[in-house]
Amino acid sequence: MDKNKNYKPSSMEKLNSLSPDIELWWDSNPLIYEKWCNDFLNSIEDKDLKDLISFQLKKLWDQESDPKDWVFKGVTTNPPLTKAVFDNLKDEWTKIIQEIIKDNPRMDYTQVTWEAYKEACKRGASLYMPLFEKSGYKYGYVSAQVDPRISVDTKEMVRQALELKVLQPNIMVKIPTTKAGVLAIYILTALGVPTNATLCYTLPQIMAVAEAVKQGKALGEKYGTDYSKWRSVITIMIGRFEDAKIFEEQAKERGIELTEEMKRWAGIAITKKACKILAKRDYPSKMLVASSRVGPKVNGTQYIWHIEKLAGCNLVYTMNPELIKAFMMLYMDRPIEDKCEESVPNEIMEKLLMIPYFAEAYGETTIALEDFEKLEPTITTYTQFSKAVIDLENYVRSLF
């Protein structure tokens, strides 16, 4: 059908074609992609539409096609997304975990969970090795995250990162943007380990990581570290920043109605500023946008500004399955245009800068390193991700 004149590129393809600097990544383990595609297609009743979406999904990622044609250029995962692998492929992974238990009789359930987690990361990363190799190691990175419960322990984060890195050459290690995490990123960069800074919401955090990576790389180059298979991305968890309760509370205290449009502009403003700074000052890191939200709804029409307003920018979009489905369906017949140079409306920016939560997040050095772990979205995400690991451990424990 894609060779037929009736084929219509998906919104994902249109977004991807705006600039060679744009990268679209799959925000889940690749192991569940096929099941998600089948679930997506089964939710569509119209046969012609189902056929079209089927071809569009194969354009995104198809193991049988040439890797250079894949729209998805990389992968991000986290503990909740790894749990989704065990949930969605339960029969298969129950057997795998039971084999690990059998082969390692001295391991307790927490150790077995870590081994199962690593196995999921290893298998997922192997699916993107063809792109990693064919692109000369530019694309095909798959993020694997250290245990979120050790976010203030630099040594343990470095130890786990090195353990994850040896699983596959294309593993990129996710490290939280706490004070301890920034130091871990500096150390890992000096060692040539690709990193993805996560639990990051503000420009001060982005700048701290950018500097750590720049300095770490300079140190590594001084001592001959090989950077041919290395990359650095800095993730802004855009929706998690905007959804913080303190944002609403501070706006209300100042008599400002924090509309959905204003909230979305807030994250977009920080992201655009960060992209420009990284490019202008020649930092070796690239911005990555995660935790995007569907919204706002304007005059009865549903938009996804986190994608639409950042279209054309030099960054990575990582999209979870639910967001991809919404974007493909909502924007099937809408144009996708380069909005990188579009500014936040002045009246919106003036109001946002009156709210301390945003003003501190928008400045470069307005939040101290030691306060990174105290940010509300950091605490919220830390709690959620930690619970996911505990849930994983309890699931593995039930198999003993």
ZIBELJO-V47964 format. One record per residue. RES is the residue in one small letter. PHI is phi in whole degrees, -180 to 180 (NA if undefined). PSI is psi as a letter, one per 30 degrees, with the letter a starting at -180 (NA if undefined). D_CENTER is the distance of its C-alpha to the mean C-alpha in Angstrom with 2 decimals. Layout:
# ZIBELJO-V47964
RES/PHI/PSI/D_CENTER
RES/PHI/PSI/D_CENTER
This chain:
# ZIBELJO-V47964
m/NA/e/31.33
d/-68/f/29.01
k/-91/f/32.21
n/-83/k/33.98
k/-62/f/34.60
n/-83/f/33.29
y/-67/k/29.73
k/-120/j/27.33
p/-58/k/23.94
s/-74/l/21.02
s/-61/e/19.15
m/-64/e/16.20
e/-66/e/18.80
k/-64/e/20.28
l/-63/e/17.12
n/-64/f/16.53
s/-84/f/20.20
l/-68/e/20.27
s/-159/k/19.57
p/-70/f/19.23
d/-86/f/16.66
i/-76/k/14.08
e/-131/k/11.57
l/-107/k/10.07
w/-120/l/7.71
w/-88/k/8.19
d/-97/i/5.95
s/178/l/8.90
n/-69/k/11.53
p/-58/f/13.57
l/-62/f/16.59
i/-101/g/16.41
y/-60/e/15.96
e/-62/e/19.73
k/-64/e/20.41
w/-63/e/17.98
c/-59/e/19.71
n/-64/e/23.03
d/-64/e/22.30
f/-60/e/21.21
l/-65/e/24.38
n/-69/f/26.56
s/-84/f/25.70
i/-104/k/27.30
e/-88/e/31.09
d/-68/k/32.09
k/-64/e/32.74
d/-62/e/32.28
l/-66/e/28.94
k/-61/e/27.86
d/-63/e/29.02
l/-63/e/27.18
i/-62/e/23.81
s/-59/e/24.48
f/-68/e/24.91
q/-64/e/21.92
l/-67/e/19.65
k/-67/f/21.33
k/-68/e/20.49
l/-68/e/16.74
w/-162/k/17.20
d/-144/j/20.57
q/-57/f/21.57
e/-83/f/25.07
s/-94/l/24.39
d/-67/k/24.17
p/-54/e/20.71
k/-66/f/21.23
d/-93/f/21.31
w/-66/k/17.95
v/-75/e/15.82
f/-73/k/12.61
k/-104/f/12.39
g/-173/a/9.75
v/-144/k/7.66
t/-120/k/4.97
t/-136/l/7.11
n/-154/l/8.58
p/-55/e/12.27
p/-61/e/12.58
l/-72/e/11.04
t/-70/e/13.46
k/-61/e/16.16
a/-63/e/15.70
v/-63/e/16.75
f/-65/e/19.83
d/-75/e/20.59
n/-77/f/20.32
l/-119/h/22.06
k/-60/e/24.28
d/-60/e/27.45
e/-64/e/25.96
w/-79/f/24.02
t/-62/e/26.98
k/-66/e/29.04
i/-62/e/26.62
i/-65/e/26.42
q/-64/e/30.20
e/-67/e/30.73
i/-63/e/28.81
i/-61/e/31.00
k/-64/e/34.09
d/-79/f/33.40
n/-132/i/32.65
p/-62/f/35.35
r/-91/f/35.04
m/-82/k/31.39
d/-87/l/30.73
y/-66/f/28.14
t/-72/e/25.52
q/-69/e/25.96
v/-66/e/25.86
t/-60/e/22.58
w/-62/e/21.05
e/-67/e/22.69
a/-67/e/21.46
y/-61/e/17.83
k/-64/e/18.35
e/-65/e/20.06
a/-65/e/17.23
c/-64/e/14.88
k/-63/e/17.82
r/-68/e/18.63
g/-64/e/15.21
a/-65/e/14.98
s/-61/f/18.57
l/-70/f/17.83
y/-106/g/16.01
m/-62/e/18.75
p/-58/e/20.88
l/-71/e/18.50
f/-56/e/17.92
e/-74/e/21.70
k/-70/f/22.68
s/-88/g/20.55
g/69/h/22.10
y/72/g/18.95
k/-83/e/17.08
y/-120/l/14.66
g/87/g/13.85
y/-78/k/11.73
v/-124/k/10.21
s/-81/k/8.38
a/-127/k/10.70
q/-100/k/10.84
v/-69/l/14.23
d/-57/k/16.08
p/-62/f/15.01
r/-75/f/18.75
i/-109/g/19.49
s/-67/f/17.50
v/-113/g/20.85
d/-119/j/22.21
t/-59/e/21.59
k/-61/e/23.81
e/-70/e/22.29
m/-64/e/18.71
v/-65/e/20.14
r/-61/e/22.15
q/-65/e/19.39
a/-60/e/17.20
l/-67/e/20.24
e/-67/e/20.80
l/-71/e/17.39
k/-62/e/17.76
v/-76/f/21.09
l/-65/e/19.89
q/-151/k/18.97
p/-61/f/19.21
n/-99/g/15.76
i/-73/k/13.95
m/-115/k/11.57
v/-93/k/11.74
k/-88/k/9.39
i/-125/k/11.86
p/-69/k/12.17
t/-87/i/13.52
t/-100/l/16.94
k/-59/e/20.12
a/-66/e/20.32
g/-69/e/16.74
v/-62/e/17.49
l/-65/e/20.59
a/-62/e/18.89
i/-64/e/16.63
y/-60/e/19.94
i/-65/e/21.68
l/-65/e/19.16
t/-64/e/18.99
a/-61/f/22.79
l/-88/f/22.77
g/84/g/20.65
v/-89/k/17.68
p/-64/k/14.36
t/-131/l/11.91
n/-127/j/8.41
a/-77/j/9.42
t/-117/a/7.79
l/49/h/9.98
c/-124/k/10.60
y/-137/f/12.22
t/-131/l/15.22
l/-65/e/16.76
p/-58/e/18.78
q/-67/e/15.84
i/-59/e/14.33
m/-68/e/17.89
a/-63/e/18.51
v/-69/e/15.72
a/-57/e/16.80
e/-68/e/20.34
a/-62/e/19.71
v/-68/e/18.11
k/-61/e/20.95
q/-71/e/23.58
g/-64/e/22.32
k/-68/e/22.34
a/-62/e/25.78
l/-65/e/27.05
g/-62/e/25.80
e/-64/e/27.42
k/-61/e/30.57
y/-104/g/30.88
g/84/g/29.96
t/-64/k/26.42
d/-85/k/25.21
y/-112/g/22.13
s/-71/f/22.49
k/-122/h/19.56
w/-136/k/17.26
r/-150/l/14.33
s/-133/k/12.54
v/-127/k/9.37
i/-120/j/9.03
t/-89/k/6.17
i/-102/j/8.10
m/-86/i/7.63
i/-62/e/10.14
g/-69/e/11.72
r/-67/e/12.12
f/-64/e/13.94
e/-70/f/16.11
d/-86/g/17.04
a/-62/k/18.62
k/-63/e/22.28
i/-63/f/23.56
f/-62/e/22.54
e/-61/e/24.80
e/-64/e/27.47
q/-68/e/27.87
a/-64/e/28.06
k/-62/e/30.69
e/-61/f/32.66
r/-101/g/32.99
g/71/g/34.02
i/-106/k/30.94
e/-84/j/29.66
l/-84/j/25.89
t/-74/l/25.37
e/-62/e/22.23
e/-61/e/22.53
m/-63/e/22.77
k/-60/e/19.72
r/-67/e/17.59
w/-62/e/19.38
a/-60/e/18.60
g/-66/e/14.83
i/-63/e/15.58
a/-61/e/18.30
i/-64/e/16.36
t/-64/e/13.70
k/-64/e/16.66
k/-63/e/18.62
a/-63/e/16.07
c/-58/e/15.74
k/-67/e/19.55
i/-65/e/20.12
l/-60/e/18.02
a/-72/e/19.90
k/-65/e/23.24
r/-97/g/23.38
d/59/h/22.16
y/-75/k/19.44
p/-81/g/17.95
s/-96/l/14.30
k/-123/k/12.12
m/-72/k/10.04
l/-129/k/6.44
v/-101/k/6.27
a/-131/l/4.35
s/57/h/7.12
s/-70/l/9.41
r/-118/l/12.92
v/-79/k/15.87
g/146/l/18.57
p/-89/l/20.96
k/-102/k/24.07
v/-121/k/26.68
n/51/h/30.25
g/84/f/29.34
t/-106/k/26.65
q/-84/k/23.04
y/-120/l/20.48
i/-127/i/16.72
w/-64/e/16.95
h/-59/f/13.29
i/-95/e/13.46
e/-60/e/17.19
k/-79/f/17.77
l/-106/g/15.16
a/-58/k/16.37
g/96/f/17.80
c/-76/l/16.03
n/-81/i/15.15
l/-157/l/11.37
v/-104/k/8.38
y/-103/k/7.29
t/-107/k/4.74
m/-125/k/7.19
n/-76/l/8.48
p/-54/e/12.14
e/-66/e/13.81
l/-67/e/12.34
i/-60/e/13.22
k/-60/e/16.62
a/-62/e/17.27
f/-65/e/16.47
m/-66/e/18.62
m/-80/e/21.40
l/-68/e/21.59
y/-107/g/21.46
m/-58/e/23.52
d/-117/g/26.46
r/-107/k/25.02
p/-73/k/24.67
i/-115/j/21.41
e/-119/l/22.49
d/-69/j/21.41
k/-116/g/20.94
c/-59/e/19.68
e/-92/g/23.05
e/-71/k/23.49
s/-91/l/24.13
v/-68/k/23.67
p/-53/k/27.13
n/-56/e/29.42
e/-66/e/30.54
i/-72/e/26.98
m/-63/e/26.14
e/-60/e/29.46
k/-68/e/28.80
l/-61/e/25.29
l/-71/f/26.76
m/-80/f/29.35
i/-99/j/26.81
p/-53/e/26.29
y/-56/e/22.81
f/-75/e/21.62
a/-58/e/24.12
e/-68/e/22.98
a/-72/f/19.30
y/-91/f/20.49
g/-83/l/22.74
e/-83/e/22.02
t/-129/h/23.89
t/-91/f/24.46
i/-131/k/22.77
a/-73/l/24.09
l/-51/e/22.14
e/-70/f/23.73
d/-96/f/22.60
f/-57/e/18.83
e/-76/f/18.98
k/-95/f/21.25
l/-64/k/19.01
e/-55/e/19.02
p/-65/f/15.31
t/-64/e/14.99
i/-63/e/17.85
t/-62/e/16.70
t/-69/e/13.28
y/-56/e/15.16
t/-64/e/17.75
q/-65/e/15.68
f/-67/e/13.79
s/-64/e/17.21
k/-62/e/18.92
a/-63/e/16.77
v/-67/e/17.90
i/-63/e/21.40
d/-63/e/21.38
l/-62/e/20.51
e/-62/e/23.35
n/-67/e/25.70
y/-65/e/25.08
v/-63/e/25.87
r/-59/e/28.81
s/-69/f/30.23
l/-91/f/30.54
f/-74/NA/32.79
